[in-house]
Amino acid sequence: MEHATIALLLLPSVSGRPVAGYSIPAGFLVLGDIPTQQVEEAAKEALRRMQAGEGNLAVSPFCGTNIVVGAALATMASLGGYRMAGGGSRGLSRAFSNTMFAIVASRPLGRLVQERCTTSADVGSMSIRSVTRHRLGPVTMHWVATRFEATEAASAL
């Protein structure tokens, strides 16, 4: 839900402002100086669209998973290239070319890792409980509290 909401908020017609997010099981934070009504509308639209089958909204090119995958691949590629070429200037050249290849490869691999490991498009019984605005010094954030109906029904038993 966080990725989908951020994707909608990033549309130029919606906010045009820098925005970031972080999610946990009980909901997600939207960081950015955005009016609460826009965050709430984007979250509701994201939920509606995902429940209608737009699971692709769960995968984001800005996800931290992409950064981790890119950094891991670049590190392994550069170290491996340097060592396999025997170090020195030849090793640096190989490390650089391997790193460039790793960066290019990290984009589709990061997406694959998101799809299979770190994100879920399963929002079937999710609902939005509330959207609240908070300020922490100069930082404006919104907490979007969510819940899964099945989870709450099961915990009542």
C-alpha positions as CSV (number, residue, x, y, z in Angstrom):
1,M,0.0,0.0,0.0
2,E,2.8,2.4,0.8
3,H,4.4,2.0,-2.6
4,A,1.1,2.4,-4.4
5,T,0.2,5.5,-2.3
6,I,3.6,7.1,-3.0
7,A,3.3,6.3,-6.7
8,L,0.0,8.2,-6.8
9,L,1.4,11.1,-4.8
10,L,4.4,11.4,-7.1
11,L,2.2,12.2,-10.1
12,P,2.8,15.8,-11.0
13,S,-0.9,16.6,-11.0
14,V,-1.2,15.4,-7.3
15,S,1.6,17.0,-5.3
16,G,4.8,17.6,-7.3
17,R,6.6,17.6,-3.9
18,P,9.3,15.3,-2.6
19,V,7.8,12.3,-0.8
20,A,9.1,9.1,0.8
21,G,7.5,6.3,2.8
22,Y,8.1,3.5,5.3
23,S,5.7,0.7,6.1
24,I,5.2,-1.7,9.0
25,P,2.4,-4.3,9.5
26,A,0.0,-1.8,11.2
27,G,0.3,0.9,8.4
28,F,2.8,3.2,6.8
29,L,4.4,6.6,7.0
30,V,4.3,9.2,4.2
31,L,7.1,11.7,4.7
32,G,6.7,15.0,2.9
33,D,4.9,18.4,3.2
34,I,1.7,17.2,1.5
35,P,-1.8,18.2,2.6
36,T,-3.5,15.5,4.6
37,Q,-6.5,15.3,2.3
38,Q,-4.2,14.5,-0.7
39,V,-2.5,11.7,1.3
40,E,-5.9,10.3,2.3
41,E,-7.2,10.4,-1.2
42,A,-4.1,8.8,-2.6
43,A,-4.2,6.0,0.0
44,K,-7.9,5.3,-0.7
45,E,-7.3,5.3,-4.5
46,A,-4.3,3.1,-4.1
47,L,-6.2,0.6,-2.0
48,R,-9.2,0.6,-4.5
49,R,-6.9,0.1,-7.5
50,M,-4.9,-2.7,-5.8
51,Q,-8.1,-4.4,-4.7
52,A,-9.3,-4.2,-8.3
53,G,-6.2,-6.1,-9.5
54,E,-3.5,-3.5,-10.1
55,G,-0.9,-5.4,-8.1
56,N,1.9,-3.8,-10.1
57,L,1.4,-0.7,-7.9
58,A,3.1,-2.6,-5.1
59,V,6.5,-2.6,-6.9
60,S,8.4,0.7,-6.9
61,P,11.5,1.8,-8.7
62,F,12.3,3.9,-5.6
63,C,12.1,1.0,-3.1
64,G,15.0,0.5,-0.7
65,T,15.2,-3.1,-2.0
66,N,16.6,-1.7,-5.3
67,I,19.3,0.2,-3.4
68,V,20.3,-2.9,-1.4
69,V,20.3,-5.1,-4.5
70,G,22.3,-2.6,-6.5
71,A,24.8,-2.1,-3.7
72,A,25.3,-5.8,-3.2
73,L,25.7,-6.6,-6.9
74,A,28.1,-3.7,-7.4
75,T,30.2,-4.7,-4.4
76,M,30.4,-8.3,-5.4
77,A,31.1,-7.4,-9.1
78,S,33.8,-4.9,-8.3
79,L,35.6,-7.0,-5.7
80,G,35.4,-10.1,-7.9
81,G,36.6,-8.3,-11.0
82,Y,39.5,-6.7,-9.1
83,R,40.7,-10.0,-7.6
84,M,40.1,-12.1,-10.8
85,A,42.2,-9.6,-12.8
86,G,45.0,-9.8,-10.3
87,G,44.7,-6.3,-8.9
88,G,46.6,-3.2,-10.2
89,S,45.3,-1.0,-13.0
90,R,43.9,-4.1,-14.9
91,G,42.0,-5.0,-11.8
92,L,40.6,-1.5,-11.4
93,S,39.5,-1.5,-15.0
94,R,37.8,-4.9,-14.6
95,A,36.2,-3.8,-11.3
96,F,34.8,-0.6,-13.0
97,S,33.3,-2.5,-16.0
98,N,31.9,-5.2,-13.7
99,T,30.3,-2.5,-11.5
100,M,28.7,-0.8,-14.5
101,F,27.2,-4.1,-15.6
102,A,26.0,-4.8,-12.0
103,I,24.3,-1.4,-11.8
104,V,22.4,-2.0,-15.1
105,A,21.5,-5.5,-14.0
106,S,20.3,-4.3,-10.6
107,R,17.2,-2.6,-11.9
108,P,15.4,-5.7,-13.2
109,L,16.8,-7.8,-10.3
110,G,15.7,-5.3,-7.7
111,R,12.2,-5.4,-9.2
112,L,12.2,-9.2,-9.1
113,V,13.3,-9.3,-5.5
114,Q,10.5,-6.9,-4.6
115,E,7.9,-9.0,-6.5
116,R,9.0,-12.2,-4.9
117,C,10.4,-11.3,-1.5
118,T,9.9,-7.9,0.0
119,T,6.5,-6.6,-1.2
120,S,3.0,-8.0,-1.3
121,A,0.1,-6.9,-3.5
122,D,-2.3,-8.9,-1.3
123,V,-4.6,-6.2,0.1
124,G,-7.8,-8.1,-0.3
125,S,-9.3,-7.5,3.1
126,M,-7.3,-4.4,4.0
127,S,-9.0,-1.1,5.0
128,I,-7.7,2.3,6.0
129,R,-8.5,3.1,9.6
130,S,-7.2,6.7,9.7
131,V,-4.8,9.2,8.3
132,T,-3.1,11.5,10.8
133,R,-0.7,14.4,10.2
134,H,2.4,14.8,12.5
135,R,5.3,17.2,12.6
136,L,8.8,16.4,14.0
137,G,10.7,19.6,13.8
138,P,10.9,20.5,10.1
139,V,9.6,17.1,9.0
140,T,6.0,16.6,8.1
141,M,4.7,13.1,8.0
142,H,1.4,11.3,7.8
143,W,0.6,8.0,9.5
144,V,-1.8,5.9,7.5
145,A,-3.2,3.2,9.9
146,T,-4.4,0.1,8.1
147,R,-6.0,-3.2,9.2
148,F,-6.9,-6.5,7.7
149,E,-10.5,-7.5,8.5
150,A,-9.7,-11.2,8.7
151,T,-6.9,-10.6,11.2
152,E,-9.1,-8.7,13.5
153,A,-12.0,-11.2,13.3
154,A,-9.5,-14.0,14.1
155,S,-8.1,-12.2,17.1
156,A,-11.6,-11.7,18.5
157,L,-12.1,-15.5,18.7
